[in-house]
Amino acid sequence: MKKMIKISIYIASLCILFSILYLKNNDLIALASQKTYTISPSTTPINQKMKKYRTYSSKTKNYYTLRSYLEMLEVNGGGTLILKKGTYKITNTLFVPSNVTIRLNNGVVLEKSMETGNSLKPSKSMFQLVAPSIQKNGDLHDGYTGSKNITITSNGKATIDLKDEEKVNGIITGHNQNLTISNIKFQNANEGYFIQLVATKNSKIINNTFTKGKSKSKPSISIEAADFSYGTYKVGWSMYDETPNSQVLIEKNKFDGVYEAISSNQFTVDIFHSKVKILNNTIKNTTASAIVMKNWKLPTIENNKIDSVNGDYGIFVKGTYKPIIQLNQFTNMQIAVFLAAQNDLNEPSNNNTVTLGTKKALASNQGRDLEEYNMQIENNSTEPVEKIEITNMNDIGKREYRVTPESPTLNKEFLLRASYTPETKQYYALRSYMEQLEKQGGGKIIFSKGLYTISNVLYVPSNVTLEFEDGTEIRKGDETGTTVMNPSSSIFQLIRPSLSKKERVVSGHNGEKNISFIGKGKVVFNLNYKLSSFAIIMGHNKNVHISNIEFRNMNAGHFIEMDASEDVTIENNQFIDSKPSDRNIKEAINIDTPDKTTLGWSSKWSNFDCTANNRVNIINNVFKNLDRSIGTHKYSGGHLHTNVVIRGNTIDTMRNDAIRVMNWKTPTIEKNDIRNVAVGNPKKRGILSSGAINPKIRDNTFTNVGRAIQFIAWKNTGPGEQYDEIKDVLSDEEKDLLKTNQIFNTTESFIRISSVYLEYSKPEKISLTSK
């Protein structure tokens, strides 16, 4: 008995295997038999019998020719039909089977003709996407079981012209899968649809033009379910099972002079068109709304430009589940978007489902020349309309912006965030301007006088000038007023906003460039003694200018953190007051490298490639009551800061060595006035150098300093200790330059040069002259 069962199972398995192989073989045969046909307006039907039809004439020749080739393609299992340049008059419906591409060459015009020249009654459509045999035999489709893998496209300029024939449709779909319609100009509809999209799955309508519509009720693209009750979908091969559309992409099309661009004017209760995406289209001069959404689920309407809508609304939404309508531009209309409630009790239920995400998306849109700069949500027809403010485009796109402490945010989506509080209001306002400057490629912000309390980082993009008027204070805020967002440790970071949250996206000196901070009068950047805070963090930047700013009240951070930057000028600023750090080594200006191992840099957007700074000018600044004015306290082996110039600065009352040179190549330190360095500690220096290659240190004055200048070999300890020790390299000429420095009231009257690590007892000495 067991043996018989095994034999039965074996035979059944063989049957299944042969069935699969047979089906696959049929598919392969069909694929192999697919052909490419090329025709012109003069081509006659491939089916010669058609030429003998009583209804065949010069006026129906193009129709019969195209029909014959489409029927042949169905027999072949699919293929490509290429139409050469010329005008084809289509009197009757062309039925399109599966696996077919219809390619219209440059200069092709498909004209709808209602003249057959005989008893053949012309049709009201040009294409229906159903197999010719299905239509002929009276078979019916449901769900998505109809023709699939159909493309109607052009490789140049091609036109489908409905010739203003009344109630004529261009392309009617139904129960299809994998449909693409692209690169075609549709024109002259008259109470008909250019495309009637019904019960399709995975359809793409891309890069077409829809224009010259004379309809008073029909959109260019109608999105419908297969519902007979609408009265608008009339084909003989649908089971009318109410199948909706799913996964629709309408992208990069142009609509001009039509009734509506895209619309579902009808809906079926509890039936939803799902995942409709309308992206990057241009819509203008519509008679009614540009887009009408009814009973859509999770649609995305994004980055479209909608202009000159003569209806009440740019986009009308009803019965739609979690719509995302974002980043669109609306111009010349009354209300950009209206989400409508159910009108009355007799209307089938089709309320919108609106989330916070829906509202935030709405707020991201922009408008110009609108009656109201609000997106409107009607939650209940008896309650006041909820209004979501959007950005007025007249407020953006400028080369110069002026802000005040009371300026509102340009990005109205910020208003809906849980983190938008009185404490973060100014941060969000200024952040919106930085993001706008990135979008437009740069510009200028003028800060009017007043107090700006900045709770979180402002990311600054390229080509930006920040100008601060007399009486402006930028203060580091330490409160956000919410638990959903903590305050940051820095005020400004020189990285474009769009990259600020990404990891390892900037390297070398290839980050933001051409950035200026310019004070006019008394301008204060106040760190407010927030622990480990920074006023400006720059990294991987080029051409940065900071001038006439009074930096105040540091606590164990840096006023300026400078890493991997080139062509930086810091001039005519003041750096005043800091609390003592643990080891008194926190510089007002830290010259560092983005090195993971030394722990001196933490901004994740850096590639951490240890790029050093190059061509840095620190000129005519004042440093007072700090740990240290300028310096490096960790180095990256083989990556030397090059051409650092420190000239004409006043450095007064430092707790540690006033300037710390470490791993610098060809620096110039000249004409600085350095005084009151670590008073009471005879071993602290005005300038301490390690690993300086050919430094030029001349004409500086040192007053009340233990040691004026000292050179010592050095090695990182702890983080970065893997790097070899460094030592200074000075030529005889550079040693002679050291003698030009002057001292007054110093513990030692000579300069120490120690070339051996940790060996200080027998330094080379260079004598200095007291004033």
C-alpha positions in Angstrom: 0.0 0.0 0.0 2.8 2.4 0.9 4.5 1.6 -2.4 1.4 2.5 -4.3 1.1 5.8 -2.5 4.7 6.7 -3.3 4.1 5.8 -7.0 1.0 8.1 -7.0 2.9 11.0 -5.5 5.7 10.5 -8.0 3.3 10.5 -11.0 1.5 13.6 -9.6 4.9 15.4 -9.2 5.8 14.6 -12.8 2.5 15.9 -14.1 3.0 19.2 -12.2 6.6 19.5 -13.5 5.5 18.8 -17.2 2.7 21.4 -16.8 5.1 24.0 -15.6 7.6 23.3 -18.4 4.7 23.4 -20.9 3.5 26.8 -19.6 7.0 28.2 -19.6 7.7 26.8 -23.1 4.5 28.6 -24.3 5.7 31.8 -22.8 9.1 31.4 -24.4 7.5 30.7 -27.8 5.3 33.8 -27.4 8.3 35.9 -26.4 10.3 34.6 -29.3 7.5 35.3 -31.8 7.2 38.9 -30.8 8.2 41.2 -33.6 8.7 44.8 -34.5 6.6 46.3 -37.3 7.2 49.7 -38.8 4.4 51.5 -40.8 3.7 54.8 -42.4 0.5 56.6 -43.3 0.6 54.9 -46.7 0.9 51.4 -45.3 -2.0 49.1 -45.9 -3.4 46.4 -43.6 -1.2 43.4 -43.0 -4.4 41.4 -43.1 -5.2 41.6 -46.8 -8.8 40.6 -46.2 -9.5 43.9 -44.6 -9.0 45.7 -47.9 -12.0 43.9 -49.2 -14.3 45.1 -46.4 -17.1 47.3 -47.6 -16.1 49.8 -44.9 -12.5 50.0 -46.1 -11.8 53.3 -47.8 -9.2 55.9 -48.1 -10.7 57.5 -44.9 -10.6 54.3 -42.9 -7.3 52.9 -44.3 -5.2 54.2 -41.4 -7.6 52.7 -38.9 -7.7 49.3 -40.5 -4.0 49.3 -41.0 -3.3 50.0 -37.3 -6.0 47.6 -36.3 -4.5 44.8 -38.4 -1.1 45.2 -36.9 -2.4 45.3 -33.3 -4.4 42.0 -34.0 -1.2 40.5 -35.4 0.7 41.6 -32.3 -1.9 39.8 -30.2 -1.4 36.6 -32.2 2.4 37.0 -31.7 2.1 37.5 -28.0 3.2 41.1 -28.2 5.8 43.2 -29.9 6.4 46.8 -31.1 4.6 48.9 -33.6 6.5 51.9 -34.9 4.7 54.7 -36.7 6.8 56.8 -39.1 6.3 60.5 -39.4 3.0 61.6 -40.8 -0.7 62.1 -40.1 -2.9 59.0 -39.3 -6.6 59.5 -39.3 -8.2 57.2 -36.8 -12.0 56.7 -37.3 -12.6 53.9 -34.9 -11.3 52.4 -31.7 -8.0 50.6 -31.7 -7.9 47.8 -29.2 -4.4 47.1 -27.7 -3.4 43.7 -26.4 -0.7 42.8 -23.8 3.0 43.2 -24.2 2.7 45.8 -26.9 4.7 49.0 -27.4 3.3 51.6 -29.7 6.1 54.0 -30.6 5.3 57.2 -32.4 8.3 58.7 -34.3 9.0 62.4 -34.3 6.4 64.2 -36.3 3.6 61.6 -36.0 0.0 63.0 -35.6 -2.9 60.7 -34.7 -6.0 62.5 -35.6 -9.5 61.5 -34.5 -11.7 61.5 -37.5 -15.5 61.1 -37.6 -15.7 60.6 -41.3 -15.5 57.1 -42.6 -16.8 57.6 -46.1 -19.2 54.7 -45.8 -21.6 52.9 -43.4 -19.0 52.3 -40.7 -20.0 54.3 -37.7 -17.1 56.2 -36.2 -16.3 55.5 -32.6 -16.0 57.9 -29.6 -12.5 56.7 -28.6 -9.1 56.3 -30.2 -7.6 53.6 -28.1 -9.0 51.1 -25.6 -6.5 49.0 -23.8 -8.1 45.5 -24.2 -7.1 42.6 -26.5 -8.9 42.7 -29.8 -10.1 39.1 -29.3 -11.6 40.0 -25.9 -13.6 42.8 -27.4 -14.6 40.8 -30.4 -15.7 37.7 -28.4 -17.6 39.7 -25.8 -15.5 38.5 -22.9 -15.3 40.4 -19.7 -12.4 41.5 -17.4 -12.4 42.2 -13.7 -9.8 43.1 -11.2 -6.5 43.7 -13.0 -6.9 40.7 -15.4 -6.9 42.7 -18.6 -4.1 43.7 -21.0 -0.8 44.3 -19.3 2.7 45.6 -20.2 1.5 48.3 -22.6 3.5 51.3 -23.6 2.4 54.2 -25.8 5.3 56.6 -26.3 7.1 58.9 -28.6 10.8 59.3 -29.3 10.3 62.9 -30.5 7.4 65.2 -30.9 4.1 63.3 -31.5 0.5 64.3 -31.1 -2.8 62.7 -30.3 -5.3 65.2 -31.6 -9.0 64.7 -30.8 -9.9 67.5 -33.2 -12.5 69.0 -30.9 -14.9 66.1 -31.7 -17.6 66.1 -29.1 -17.4 63.5 -26.3 -14.5 61.7 -27.9 -11.8 60.1 -25.6 -8.2 59.6 -26.4 -7.1 56.5 -24.4 -9.5 54.4 -22.3 -8.0 51.9 -19.9 -9.5 49.2 -17.8 -8.3 46.3 -15.6 -4.8 46.8 -16.9 -1.4 46.3 -15.3 1.9 48.0 -16.1 0.9 50.8 -18.4 3.2 53.6 -19.6 2.1 56.7 -21.6 4.9 59.1 -22.3 6.2 61.9 -24.4 3.0 62.7 -26.3 1.1 65.9 -26.9 -2.7 65.5 -26.4 -4.8 68.3 -27.7 -8.3 69.4 -28.6 -10.6 67.5 -26.3 -14.3 68.5 -26.3 -16.3 67.0 -23.4 -14.0 64.0 -23.6 -11.0 62.7 -21.7 -7.5 62.6 -23.1 -6.9 59.6 -20.7 -9.6 57.8 -18.8 -7.7 55.8 -16.2 -9.9 53.0 -14.9 -9.1 50.0 -12.8 -5.3 50.0 -13.5 -2.4 48.9 -11.4 1.0 50.3 -11.8 0.4 52.9 -14.5 2.8 55.7 -15.4 1.8 58.9 -17.3 5.1 60.8 -17.8 6.3 63.8 -19.7 3.2 64.4 -21.8 1.4 67.7 -22.7 -2.3 68.2 -22.4 -3.7 71.3 -24.0 -6.6 73.0 -25.8 -9.4 71.4 -23.9 -12.9 72.8 -24.6 -14.6 70.6 -22.0 -16.9 72.0 -19.3 -17.0 68.9 -17.2 -14.2 66.5 -18.2 -10.7 66.5 -16.9 -7.6 65.7 -19.0 -6.9 62.6 -16.9 -9.9 61.0 -15.2 -9.2 58.6 -12.4 -12.2 56.3 -11.9 -13.2 52.9 -10.5 -14.9 50.4 -12.8 -18.4 51.5 -11.7 -21.2 51.4 -14.1 -23.3 53.8 -12.0 -21.1 56.7 -12.9 -22.4 56.7 -16.4 -19.0 57.9 -17.6 -17.3 54.6 -18.2 -18.9 52.8 -21.1 -17.1 49.8 -22.5 -18.3 46.3 -23.5 -15.6 44.3 -21.9 -15.6 45.3 -18.2 -17.5 43.5 -15.5 -17.9 46.8 -13.7 -16.7 45.3 -10.4 -15.8 48.6 -8.9 -12.0 47.9 -9.1 -10.1 51.2 -8.3 -6.7 52.3 -9.6 -3.6 51.4 -7.7 0.0 52.7 -7.9 -0.5 55.6 -10.3 2.4 57.9 -11.2 1.6 61.1 -13.1 4.9 62.9 -13.4 6.5 65.8 -15.4 3.5 66.5 -17.5 2.3 69.9 -18.7 -1.4 70.9 -18.6 -2.5 74.2 -20.2 -5.9 75.5 -21.0 -7.9 72.5 -19.9 -11.0 72.1 -17.7 -9.3 70.1 -14.9 -5.9 68.5 -15.2 -6.4 65.4 -13.0 -9.7 64.5 -11.4 -11.9 61.9 -9.7 -15.2 63.7 -10.0 -17.1 60.5 -9.1 -16.5 58.1 -6.2 -17.7 54.7 -5.0 -18.4 54.3 -1.3 -15.6 52.4 0.5 -13.6 52.1 -2.7 -10.3 54.0 -2.8 -7.7 54.7 -5.5 -4.5 53.9 -3.7 -1.0 55.4 -3.9 -1.6 57.9 -6.6 1.5 60.1 -7.0 1.3 63.4 -8.9 4.9 64.8 -9.1 6.7 67.6 -10.8 3.9 68.6 -13.2 3.1 72.1 -14.5 -0.6 73.0 -14.6 -2.0 76.3 -15.7 -5.1 78.0 -17.0 -7.6 75.5 -15.8 -11.3 76.3 -16.1 -12.0 74.6 -12.7 -9.8 73.1 -10.1 -6.4 71.8 -11.2 -6.7 68.5 -9.3 -9.8 66.9 -7.7 -9.2 64.0 -5.3 -12.2 61.9 -4.1 -11.7 58.6 -2.3 -8.0 58.4 -2.7 -5.8 56.5 -0.2 -2.3 57.7 0.7 -1.8 60.0 -2.3 1.2 62.2 -2.8 1.0 65.5 -4.6 4.4 67.0 -4.6 6.6 69.6 -6.4 3.9 70.7 -8.9 3.5 74.2 -10.2 -0.1 75.2 -10.5 -0.9 78.6 -12.0 -4.0 80.6 -12.9 -6.8 78.3 -11.7 -10.2 79.8 -12.5 -12.1 77.5 -10.1 -12.4 78.0 -6.4 -9.5 75.8 -5.5 -6.2 74.7 -6.9 -6.7 71.2 -5.3 -10.0 69.9 -4.0 -9.9 67.0 -1.7 -12.8 64.8 -0.4 -13.0 61.4 1.2 -9.3 60.9 1.0 -7.1 59.0 3.5 -4.0 60.7 4.7 -3.2 62.8 1.7 0.3 64.3 1.4 0.2 67.6 -0.5 3.6 69.2 -0.2 6.2 71.4 -1.8 3.9 72.6 -4.5 3.7 76.2 -5.8 0.4 77.9 -6.3 -0.1 81.2 -8.2 -3.0 83.3 -9.3 -6.0 81.6 -7.6 -8.4 82.0 -4.7 -7.5 79.1 -2.4 -4.7 76.7 -3.1 -6.0 73.6 -1.3 -9.4 72.8 0.2 -10.1 69.6 2.2 -13.9 69.4 2.2 -16.2 67.8 4.8 -19.3 65.7 4.0 -22.0 68.1 2.8 -25.1 66.6 4.2 -26.6 63.5 5.8 -27.9 62.2 2.4 -24.4 62.2 0.9 -22.5 58.9 1.1 -19.8 59.0 3.7 -16.5 60.2 2.3 -14.8 62.3 4.9 -11.1 63.0 4.8 -8.6 61.4 7.2 -6.2 64.2 8.2 -3.2 63.7 10.4 -0.5 66.0 11.8 1.7 64.7 8.9 -1.0 65.8 6.5 -1.0 69.3 8.0 2.8 69.6 8.0 2.8 68.6 4.4 0.2 71.3 3.6 2.3 73.9 5.4 5.3 73.2 3.1 3.6 74.6 0.0 4.1 78.1 -1.3 1.9 80.6 -3.0 1.9 83.9 -4.9 -1.1 86.2 -5.7 -3.6 84.1 -3.8 -6.7 85.4 -2.2 -5.7 83.6 1.0 -2.3 82.2 2.0 -3.9 79.3 3.9 -4.7 75.7 3.2 -8.2 75.1 4.4 -9.4 72.0 6.2 -13.2 71.6 6.7 -13.4 69.1 9.6 -17.2 69.5 9.9 -19.5 71.6 7.8 -20.9 73.3 10.9 -17.5 74.2 12.4 -15.0 76.9 11.4 -12.6 76.0 8.7 -9.1 75.1 10.1 -6.4 77.1 8.3 -2.8 76.0 7.7 -0.6 79.0 6.8 1.7 78.7 3.8 4.7 80.7 2.6 4.0 83.7 0.4 6.5 83.4 -2.6 6.8 87.2 -2.7 8.7 86.9 0.6 11.4 84.6 -0.9 13.7 84.4 -3.8 15.4 87.7 -2.8 19.1 88.3 -2.8 18.8 90.2 0.5 16.6 89.6 3.5 16.1 91.7 6.6 15.1 90.0 9.8 14.1 91.3 13.2 13.7 89.4 16.5 10.0 89.2 15.7 10.4 87.9 12.2 8.1 84.9 11.4 9.4 81.7 9.9 9.4 81.4 6.1 8.7 77.7 6.4 5.2 77.4 7.9 5.5 73.7 8.5 7.7 74.6 11.5 4.6 76.2 13.2 3.1 72.7 13.5 6.0 71.1 15.2 5.8 70.1 18.8 9.3 71.7 19.2 8.0 75.1 18.0 7.8 77.1 21.3 8.4 80.7 22.4 12.0 79.6 23.2 12.6 78.1 19.7 10.7 80.6 17.7 13.7 82.7 16.7 15.7 79.6 15.9 13.0 78.3 13.6 12.7 81.7 11.9 16.4 82.0 11.2 16.6 78.3 10.2 14.0 78.9 7.6 16.0 81.7 6.1 19.2 79.5 6.0 17.2 76.8 4.2 15.8 79.3 1.7 19.3 80.6 1.0 20.5 77.1 0.3 17.6 76.6 -2.2 18.4 79.8 -4.1 22.2 79.4 -4.1 23.0 82.1 -1.5 22.2 85.6 -0.5 22.4 88.1 2.4 20.6 88.3 5.7 20.7 91.7 7.5 20.0 91.3 11.2 18.2 94.4 12.6 19.2 95.4 16.1 17.8 93.4 19.0 18.3 90.2 20.9 18.2 86.9 19.1 18.2 83.9 21.4 19.3 80.8 19.4 18.4 77.5 21.0 19.7 75.2 18.3 22.2 75.1 15.5 21.8 77.3 12.4 23.4 75.6 9.4 24.9 78.1 7.0 25.2 77.2 3.2 27.5 78.6 0.6 27.5 82.1 -0.8 25.9 83.7 2.3 26.6 87.0 4.0 25.3 87.5 7.5 25.4 91.2 8.3 24.6 92.4 11.9 23.5 95.9 12.5 24.6 98.0 15.5 22.9 96.8 18.7 22.5 93.2 17.6 23.1 90.4 20.1 23.1 86.7 19.1 22.8 84.8 22.4 23.1 81.1 22.9 19.8 79.8 24.3 19.9 77.0 26.8 16.1 76.2 26.8 13.8 74.9 24.2 10.6 74.8 26.2 9.9 71.3 25.1 11.1 67.7 25.9 11.1 66.7 22.2 14.2 68.7 21.3 17.2 69.5 23.4 19.2 72.7 22.9 22.4 72.4 20.8 25.9 73.3 21.9 26.7 75.6 19.0 25.0 78.6 17.3 26.3 78.4 13.7 27.8 75.5 11.7 29.1 76.2 8.2 27.4 73.3 6.4 24.3 73.5 4.1 21.1 72.5 5.9 20.4 69.6 3.6 23.7 67.9 4.5 23.7 68.7 8.2 22.0 65.4 9.3 24.0 63.2 6.9 27.1 61.3 7.8 30.6 61.6 6.2 29.4 63.7 3.2 32.1 66.4 3.2 35.9 66.1 2.9 39.0 68.1 2.1 38.2 71.8 1.5 35.1 70.9 -0.5 32.4 72.0 1.8 30.6 75.4 2.0 32.4 78.4 0.6 32.1 82.2 0.4 30.6 82.8 3.9 30.8 86.1 5.8 29.9 87.2 9.3 30.1 91.0 9.3 29.3 93.3 12.3 28.3 96.9 11.8 28.8 98.8 15.0 28.5 97.0 18.3 27.5 93.3 17.7 27.7 90.6 20.3 27.8 86.8 20.0 27.1 85.8 23.6 27.7 82.1 24.5 26.0 82.9 27.9 28.6 80.7 29.6 26.8 77.6 28.4 29.1 74.6 29.1 31.1 73.3 26.1 29.4 75.7 23.6 30.6 77.2 20.3 29.7 80.3 18.5 30.9 79.2 15.0 32.0 75.8 13.9 33.6 75.7 10.5 34.8 72.6 8.7 35.9 71.8 5.2 35.2 75.4 4.2 36.7 77.9 1.8 36.8 81.6 1.8 35.3 82.5 5.2 35.4 86.0 6.6 34.5 87.0 10.2 34.8 90.6 11.2 33.8 93.2 13.8 32.0 90.8 16.1 32.4 90.9 19.9 32.4 87.3 21.2 31.7 86.9 24.9 31.2 84.5 27.8 32.7 81.2 26.8 32.7 78.1 29.1 35.0 75.2 28.1 34.1 75.4 24.4 35.5 77.6 21.7 34.2 80.9 20.2 35.4 79.6 16.8 36.2 76.0 16.0 38.2 75.9 12.7 38.9 72.6 11.0 39.9 71.7 7.5 39.3 75.2 6.2 41.1 77.3 3.6 41.3 81.1 3.0 39.9 82.2 6.3 40.1 85.7 7.6 39.2 86.7 11.2 39.8 90.3 11.7 38.8 93.3 14.0 36.9 91.1 16.4 36.9 90.9 20.2 37.0 87.7 22.2 36.3 88.5 25.8 35.7 86.5 29.0 35.6 82.8 29.6 35.3 80.6 32.6 38.4 78.5 33.4 38.3 75.1 31.8 39.7 72.0 33.5 43.2 72.4 32.2 43.0 76.0 31.0 43.5 74.9 27.3 40.3 76.1 25.6 41.2 78.5 22.9 39.0 81.3 21.7 40.0 80.2 18.2 40.8 76.5 18.0 42.8 75.4 14.9 42.2 71.7 14.6 41.7 68.8 12.2 38.6 66.5 11.8 40.2 63.5 13.3 38.1 60.7 15.0 41.1 59.5 17.1 41.9 62.9 18.7 38.3 63.5 19.7 38.6 67.2 18.8 35.8 67.2 16.2 32.4 65.6 16.5 30.2 66.9 13.6 29.0 63.8 11.8 28.7 65.4 8.4 32.5 65.5 8.1 34.4 62.6 6.5 37.0 62.8 9.4 39.8 62.8 6.9 42.2 64.8 9.0 42.4 67.7 6.5 44.3 70.6 8.0 43.7 74.3 7.6 45.4 76.4 5.0 45.9 80.2 4.6 44.4 81.5 7.8 44.6 85.1 8.7 43.9 86.3 12.3 44.4 90.0 12.2 43.8 93.0 14.5 41.7 91.2 17.1 41.4 91.6 20.8 41.6 88.6 23.2 41.0 89.2 26.9 40.4 87.1 30.0 40.5 83.7 28.5 42.3 80.3 28.8 44.1 80.9 25.6 43.6 83.1 22.5 44.6 80.9 19.5 46.0 77.4 19.2 46.0 73.7 18.7 46.0 71.2 21.5 45.9 67.9 19.5 47.5 67.1 16.2 47.0 64.6 13.3 50.3 63.2 12.2 51.3 64.3 8.7 48.5 66.9 8.4 50.0 70.3 9.1 48.1 73.6 9.3 49.8 75.7 6.7 50.3 79.5 6.3 48.6 80.6 9.5 49.1 84.3 10.0 48.6 85.9 13.4 49.2 89.6 13.1 48.5 92.8 15.0 46.4 91.2 17.7 46.1 92.3 21.4 46.2 89.4 23.7 45.6 90.2 27.4 45.1 88.2 30.5 45.4 84.5 29.5 45.4 81.7 32.0 47.7 79.6 29.9 50.1 80.0 27.1 48.6 82.8 25.0 49.2 81.1 21.6 49.8 77.4 21.2 51.4 76.4 17.9 51.2 72.7 17.1 52.0 71.0 13.8 51.9 74.2 11.8 53.9 74.8 8.6 55.3 78.2 7.7 53.2 80.2 10.2 53.7 83.9 10.6 53.2 85.5 14.1 54.0 89.1 14.1 53.3 92.5 15.6 51.1 91.1 18.3 50.9 92.7 21.8 50.8 89.8 24.4 50.5 90.7 28.0 49.5 89.4 31.4 49.9 85.7 30.6 49.2 83.3 33.6 50.3 86.0 36.0 52.2 84.5 38.8 53.3 81.4 36.9 56.8 81.9 35.6 56.8 78.9 33.3 53.9 79.9 31.1 54.6 81.3 27.7 53.4 84.0 25.4 53.9 81.6 22.5 54.4 77.9 22.9 55.4 76.0 19.8 55.7 72.3 18.9 56.2 70.9 15.4 56.3 74.3 13.7 58.1 74.1 10.3 59.9 77.3 9.4 57.9 79.7 11.5 58.4 83.4 11.3 57.8 84.9 14.7 58.9 88.5 14.8 58.2 92.0 16.1 55.9 90.9 18.9 55.8 92.5 22.3 55.5 90.4 25.5 54.6 92.1 28.8 54.1 90.4 32.2 54.8 87.0 30.8 56.9 84.2 32.4 58.6 83.1 29.2 58.0 85.0 26.0 58.5 82.1 23.5 59.4 78.4 23.9 59.8 75.6 21.4 59.5 72.0 22.7 59.2 68.6 21.1 55.7 67.1 21.7 53.6 64.0 21.5 49.9 63.5 21.9 48.9 61.6 25.0 45.6 59.8 25.3 43.5 60.3 22.2 45.8 60.6 19.2 48.8 59.1 20.9 49.4 56.8 17.9 51.0 59.7 16.0 54.8 60.2 16.1 56.3 63.0 18.2 56.7 66.3 16.5 59.4 69.0 16.8 60.1 72.4 15.5 62.3 73.1 12.5 63.9 76.6 12.4 66.5 77.9 10.0 69.2 80.3 11.1 67.4 83.1 9.5 64.2 82.2 11.4 66.1 82.1 14.6 67.4 85.6 13.8 63.9 86.8 13.3 63.1 85.7 16.9 65.5 88.4 18.1 63.1 91.1 16.8 60.6 90.3 19.5 60.6 92.6 22.6 59.9 91.8 26.3 59.0 93.8 29.4 58.7 92.4 32.9 59.3 88.8 31.9 60.7 86.0 34.1 63.2 85.0 31.4 64.9 87.3 28.9 65.6 84.5 26.4 63.7 82.1 24.1 64.0 78.4 24.8 64.4 75.8 22.0 64.2 72.1 23.1 64.4 69.6 20.3 64.2 66.4 22.4 60.9 65.2 23.7 60.6 65.6 27.5 64.1 67.0 27.7 64.1 70.6 28.9 67.3 71.0 30.9 69.6 72.1 28.2 67.7 74.2 25.7 69.1 76.3 23.0 68.7 79.9 24.1 68.1 83.1 22.0 68.4 86.3 23.9 65.7 89.1 23.7 65.8 92.8 24.3 63.7 94.4 27.0 61.8 97.5 26.2 
